[in-house]
Amino acid sequence: MELRWRKSSFSADTGACIEVAEKGDFVLLRESDEPDVIVRTMRRKLRAFLEGAKAGEFDDLA
């Protein structure tokens, strides 16, 4: 099964962005400039993280 990696349309064409793919019940994340390092998480956990990010919980990290 070949993975379909996607990145945000907000990413610049610098090659340094976060990419996501789906694999069964999991969401995979990787950095485009280091594609061999893959983080796997469950959809509900990613959803909770994204909700926190949208609410500004991690703004101090950027």
N, CA, C and O atoms as a printed pandas DataFrame, in Angstrom:
     atom_number atom_name residue_name chain_id  residue_number  x_coord  y_coord  z_coord
0              1         N          MET        A               1    0.842   -1.184    0.000
1              2        CA          MET        A               1    0.000    0.000    0.000
2              3         C          MET        A               1    0.889    1.251    0.000
3              4         O          MET        A               1    1.634    1.496    0.949
4              5         N          GLU        A               2    0.799    2.009   -1.046
5              6        CA          GLU        A               2    1.582    3.243   -1.156
6              7         C          GLU        A               2    0.865    4.368   -0.417
7              8         O          GLU        A               2   -0.341    4.556   -0.577
8              9         N          LEU        A               3    1.605    5.106    0.385
9             10        CA          LEU        A               3    1.033    6.208    1.138
10            11         C          LEU        A               3    0.933    7.450    0.270
11            12         O          LEU        A               3    1.790    7.698   -0.578
12            13         N          ARG        A               4   -0.109    8.222    0.486
13            14        CA          ARG        A               4   -0.292    9.493   -0.224
14            15         C          ARG        A               4    0.019   10.618    0.760
15            16         O          ARG        A               4   -0.819   10.984    1.585
16            17         N          TRP        A               5    1.212   11.154    0.665
17            18        CA          TRP        A               5    1.638   12.224    1.558
18            19         C          TRP        A               5    1.090   13.557    1.064
19            20         O          TRP        A               5    1.114   13.844   -0.133
20            21         N          ARG        A               6    0.595   14.367    1.997
21            22        CA          ARG        A               6    0.041   15.681    1.673
22            23         C          ARG        A               6    0.685   16.729    2.566
23            24         O          ARG        A               6    1.115   16.433    3.681
24            25         N          LYS        A               7    0.747   17.949    2.068
25            26        CA          LYS        A               7    1.227   19.061    2.891
26            27         C          LYS        A               7    0.268   20.228    2.732
27            28         O          LYS        A               7   -0.518   20.281    1.786
28            29         N          SER        A               8    0.342   21.143    3.654
29            30        CA          SER        A               8   -0.541   22.299    3.650
30            31         C          SER        A               8   -0.270   23.199    2.452
31            32         O          SER        A               8    0.872   23.349    2.017
32            33         N          SER        A               9   -1.316   23.784    1.937
33            34        CA          SER        A               9   -1.145   24.762    0.854
34            35         C          SER        A               9   -0.465   26.030    1.375
35            36         O          SER        A               9   -0.036   26.868    0.583
36            37         N          PHE        A              10   -0.365   26.177    2.692
37            38        CA          PHE        A              10    0.315   27.328    3.286
38            39         C          PHE        A              10    1.822   27.121    3.360
39            40         O          PHE        A              10    2.562   28.060    3.653
40            41         N          SER        A              11    2.282   25.904    3.098
41            42        CA          SER        A              11    3.718   25.606    3.145
42            43         C          SER        A              11    4.424   26.263    1.972
43            44         O          SER        A              11    3.927   26.278    0.846
44            45         N          ALA        A              12    5.572   26.792    2.262
45            46        CA          ALA        A              12    6.390   27.368    1.193
46            47         C          ALA        A              12    7.044   26.239    0.404
47            48         O          ALA        A              12    7.103   25.106    0.882
48            49         N          ASP        A              13    7.521   26.526   -0.764
49            50        CA          ASP        A              13    8.183   25.521   -1.594
50            51         C          ASP        A              13    9.658   25.374   -1.238
51            52         O          ASP        A              13   10.501   25.199   -2.118
52            53         N          THR        A              14    9.964   25.446    0.046
53            54        CA          THR        A              14   11.351   25.331    0.489
54            55         C          THR        A              14   11.744   23.884    0.742
55            56         O          THR        A              14   12.925   23.586    0.915
56            57         N          GLY        A              15   10.770   22.984    0.766
57            58        CA          GLY        A              15   11.045   21.583    1.044
58            59         C          GLY        A              15   11.084   21.279    2.527
59            60         O          GLY        A              15   11.292   20.129    2.914
60            61         N          ALA        A              16   10.889   22.279    3.364
61            62        CA          ALA        A              16   10.899   22.081    4.815
62            63         C          ALA        A              16    9.490   22.284    5.360
63            64         O          ALA        A              16    9.142   23.374    5.814
64            65         N          CYS        A              17    8.691   21.238    5.313
65            66        CA          CYS        A              17    7.325   21.346    5.791
66            67         C          CYS        A              17    6.893   20.012    6.403
67            68         O          CYS        A              17    7.575   18.998    6.261
68            69         N          ILE        A              18    5.769   20.034    7.073
69            70        CA          ILE        A              18    5.208   18.826    7.666
70            71         C          ILE        A              18    4.257   18.207    6.642
71            72         O          ILE        A              18    3.446   18.899    6.027
72            73         N          GLU        A              19    4.373   16.899    6.475
73            74        CA          GLU        A              19    3.496   16.167    5.563
74            75         C          GLU        A              19    2.690   15.160    6.369
75            76         O          GLU        A              19    3.162   14.658    7.390
76            77         N          VAL        A              20    1.478   14.862    5.919
77            78        CA          VAL        A              20    0.620   13.891    6.594
78            79         C          VAL        A              20    0.144   12.847    5.601
79            80         O          VAL        A              20    0.035   13.110    4.403
80            81         N          ALA        A              21   -0.138   11.657    6.118
81            82        CA          ALA        A              21   -0.702   10.570    5.308
82            83         C          ALA        A              21   -1.593    9.741    6.220
83            84         O          ALA        A              21   -1.464    9.786    7.443
84            85         N          GLU        A              22   -2.495    8.986    5.612
85            86        CA          GLU        A              22   -3.379    8.097    6.351
86            87         C          GLU        A              22   -2.937    6.658    6.146
87            88         O          GLU        A              22   -2.526    6.266    5.054
88            89         N          LYS        A              23   -3.031    5.875    7.223
89            90        CA          LYS        A              23   -2.751    4.443    7.131
90            91         C          LYS        A              23   -3.674    3.740    8.120
91            92         O          LYS        A              23   -3.403    3.698    9.320
92            93         N          GLY        A              24   -4.750    3.199    7.608
93            94        CA          GLY        A              24   -5.738    2.560    8.476
94            95         C          GLY        A              24   -6.347    3.559    9.439
95            96         O          GLY        A              24   -6.846    4.608    9.030
96            97         N          ASP        A              25   -6.304    3.231   10.715
97            98        CA          ASP        A              25   -6.859    4.113   11.744
98            99         C          ASP        A              25   -5.882    5.176   12.208
99           100         O          ASP        A              25   -6.190    5.945   13.119
100          101         N          PHE        A              26   -4.723    5.230   11.603
101          102        CA          PHE        A              26   -3.671    6.136   12.051
102          103         C          PHE        A              26   -3.413    7.257   11.063
103          104         O          PHE        A              26   -3.706    7.147    9.873
104          105         N          VAL        A              27   -2.851    8.345   11.593
105          106        CA          VAL        A              27   -2.359    9.449   10.789
106          107         C          VAL        A              27   -0.850    9.470   10.978
107          108         O          VAL        A              27   -0.359    9.390   12.103
108          109         N          LEU        A              28   -0.120    9.578    9.882
109          110        CA          LEU        A              28    1.340    9.615    9.916
110          111         C          LEU        A              28    1.804   11.031    9.624
111          112         O          LEU        A              28    1.219   11.718    8.787
112          113         N          LEU        A              29    2.849   11.469   10.307
113          114        CA          LEU        A              29    3.419   12.793   10.095
114          115         C          LEU        A              29    4.915   12.661    9.876
115          116         O          LEU        A              29    5.570   11.810   10.479
116          117         N          ARG        A              30    5.445   13.501    9.016
117          118        CA          ARG        A              30    6.891   13.528    8.782
118          119         C          ARG        A              30    7.298   14.919    8.309
119          120         O          ARG        A              30    6.462   15.703    7.860
120          121         N          GLU        A              31    8.574   15.209    8.415
121          122        CA          GLU        A              31    9.125   16.438    7.858
122          123         C          GLU        A              31    9.615   16.120    6.452
123          124         O          GLU        A              31   10.258   15.093    6.233
124          125         N          SER        A              32    9.318   16.982    5.515
125          126        CA          SER        A              32    9.677   16.700    4.124
126          127         C          SER        A              32   11.183   16.611    3.916
127          128         O          SER        A              32   11.643   15.921    3.005
128          129         N          ASP        A              33   11.956   17.302    4.752
129          130        CA          ASP        A              33   13.411   17.257    4.581
130          131         C          ASP        A              33   14.059   16.095    5.346
131          132         O          ASP        A              33   15.274   15.910    5.270
132          133         N          GLU        A              34   13.256   15.310    6.083
133          134        CA          GLU        A              34   13.739   14.115    6.764
134          135         C          GLU        A              34   12.659   13.028    6.684
135          136         O          GLU        A              34   12.112   12.626    7.711
136          137         N          PRO        A              35   12.352   12.554    5.482
137          138        CA          PRO        A              35   11.185   11.690    5.262
138          139         C          PRO        A              35   11.258   10.304    5.892
139          140         O          PRO        A              35   10.242    9.611    5.953
140          141         N          ASP        A              36   12.422    9.884    6.358
141          142        CA          ASP        A              36   12.524    8.557    6.972
142          143         C          ASP        A              36   12.065    8.545    8.430
143          144         O          ASP        A              36   11.855    7.475    9.003
144          145         N          VAL        A              37   11.907    9.722    9.034
145          146        CA          VAL        A              37   11.450    9.821   10.421
146          147         C          VAL        A              37    9.940   10.077   10.384
147          148         O          VAL        A              37    9.491   11.145    9.967
148          149         N          ILE        A              38    9.171    9.088   10.824
149          150        CA          ILE        A              38    7.713    9.166   10.740
150          151         C          ILE        A              38    7.117    9.011   12.130
151          152         O          ILE        A              38    7.490    8.109   12.879
152          153         N          VAL        A              39    6.191    9.894   12.465
153          154        CA          VAL        A              39    5.453    9.831   13.719
154          155         C          VAL        A              39    4.060    9.318   13.394
155          156         O          VAL        A              39    3.420    9.767   12.442
156          157         N          ARG        A              40    3.602    8.365   14.206
157          158        CA          ARG        A              40    2.265    7.791   14.005
158          159         C          ARG        A              40    1.396    8.161   15.194
159          160         O          ARG        A              40    1.832    8.057   16.341
160          161         N          THR        A              41    0.163    8.595   14.928
161          162        CA          THR        A              41   -0.775    8.922   16.002
162          163         C          THR        A              41   -2.182    8.528   15.579
163          164         O          THR        A              41   -2.452    8.268   14.406
164          165         N          MET        A              42   -3.056    8.491   16.549
165          166        CA          MET        A              42   -4.455    8.176   16.262
166          167         C          MET        A              42   -5.188    9.463   15.893
167          168         O          MET        A              42   -4.812   10.554   16.322
168          169         N          ARG        A              43   -6.227    9.316   15.102
169          170        CA          ARG        A              43   -6.991   10.493   14.644
170          171         C          ARG        A              43   -7.486   11.342   15.811
171          172         O          ARG        A              43   -7.383   12.568   15.766
172          173         N          ARG        A              44   -8.017   10.714   16.844
173          174        CA          ARG        A              44   -8.575   11.483   17.968
174          175         C          ARG        A              44   -7.498   12.294   18.688
175          176         O          ARG        A              44   -7.766   13.392   19.176
176          177         N          LYS        A              45   -6.290   11.758   18.752
177          178        CA          LYS        A              45   -5.195   12.491   19.383
178          179         C          LYS        A              45   -4.741   13.661   18.517
179          180         O          LYS        A              45   -4.448   14.742   19.028
180          181         N          LEU        A              46   -4.684   13.444   17.214
181          182        CA          LEU        A              46   -4.328   14.536   16.308
182          183         C          LEU        A              46   -5.401   15.617   16.351
183          184         O          LEU        A              46   -5.088   16.807   16.344
184          185         N          ARG        A              47   -6.663   15.206   16.397
185          186        CA          ARG        A              47   -7.763   16.179   16.469
186          187         C          ARG        A              47   -7.634   17.038   17.728
187          188         O          ARG        A              47   -7.807   18.255   17.664
188          189         N          ALA        A              48   -7.330   16.413   18.875
189          190        CA          ALA        A              48   -7.177   17.172   20.124
190          191         C          ALA        A              48   -6.008   18.145   20.015
191          192         O          ALA        A              48   -6.108   19.285   20.469
192          193         N          PHE        A              49   -4.905   17.707   19.420
193          194        CA          PHE        A              49   -3.758   18.599   19.247
194          195         C          PHE        A              49   -4.121   19.780   18.347
195          196         O          PHE        A              49   -3.805   20.925   18.673
196          197         N          LEU        A              50   -4.778   19.514   17.224
197          198        CA          LEU        A              50   -5.142   20.588   16.295
198          199         C          LEU        A              50   -6.111   21.578   16.931
199          200         O          LEU        A              50   -6.012   22.782   16.698
200          201         N          GLU        A              51   -7.039   21.078   17.726
201          202        CA          GLU        A              51   -7.959   21.977   18.415
202          203         C          GLU        A              51   -7.193   22.887   19.373
203          204         O          GLU        A              51   -7.488   24.078   19.473
204          205         N          GLY        A              52   -6.212   22.324   20.076
205          206        CA          GLY        A              52   -5.385   23.140   20.961
206          207         C          GLY        A              52   -4.566   24.156   20.203
207          208         O          GLY        A              52   -4.434   25.302   20.634
208          209         N          ALA        A              53   -4.007   23.739   19.063
209          210        CA          ALA        A              53   -3.221   24.661   18.252
210          211         C          ALA        A              53   -4.081   25.804   17.718
211          212         O          ALA        A              53   -3.651   26.958   17.706
212          213         N          LYS        A              54   -5.287   25.484   17.282
213          214        CA          LYS        A              54   -6.196   26.526   16.780
214          215         C          LYS        A              54   -6.588   27.501   17.897
215          216         O          LYS        A              54   -6.834   28.681   17.647
216          217         N          ALA        A              55   -6.642   26.992   19.125
217          218        CA          ALA        A              55   -7.008   27.833   20.270
218          219         C          ALA        A              55   -5.827   28.645   20.801
219          220         O          ALA        A              55   -5.984   29.450   21.718
220          221         N          GLY        A              56   -4.636   28.429   20.218
221          222        CA          GLY        A              56   -3.472   29.212   20.607
222          223         C          GLY        A              56   -2.665   28.633   21.745
223          224         O          GLY        A              56   -1.785   29.310   22.278
224          225         N          GLU        A              57   -2.941   27.376   22.142
225          226        CA          GLU        A              57   -2.244   26.781   23.274
226          227         C          GLU        A              57   -0.743   26.625   23.070
227          228         O          GLU        A              57    0.000   26.518   24.045
228          229         N          PHE        A              58   -0.288   26.609   21.830
229          230        CA          PHE        A              58    1.129   26.374   21.552
230          231         C          PHE        A              58    1.801   27.567   20.879
231          232         O          PHE        A              58    2.905   27.441   20.350
232          233         N          ASP        A              59    1.149   28.706   20.897
233          234        CA          ASP        A              59    1.687   29.892   20.223
234          235         C          ASP        A              59    3.066   30.297   20.759
235          236         O          ASP        A              59    3.854   30.899   20.030
236          237         N          ASP        A              60    3.362   29.977   22.010
237          238        CA          ASP        A              60    4.648   30.357   22.582
238          239         C          ASP        A              60    5.794   29.542   21.985
239          240         O          ASP        A              60    6.958   29.892   22.181
240          241         N          LEU        A              61    5.491   28.472   21.265
241          242        CA          LEU        A              61    6.522   27.624   20.661
242          243         C          LEU        A              61    6.917   28.088   19.258
243          244         O          LEU        A              61    7.938   27.652   18.727
244          245         N          ALA        A              62    6.130   28.951   18.667
245          246        CA          ALA        A              62    6.395   29.390   17.286
246          247         C          ALA        A              62    7.109   30.719   17.260
247          248         O          ALA        A              62    7.410   31.237   16.185
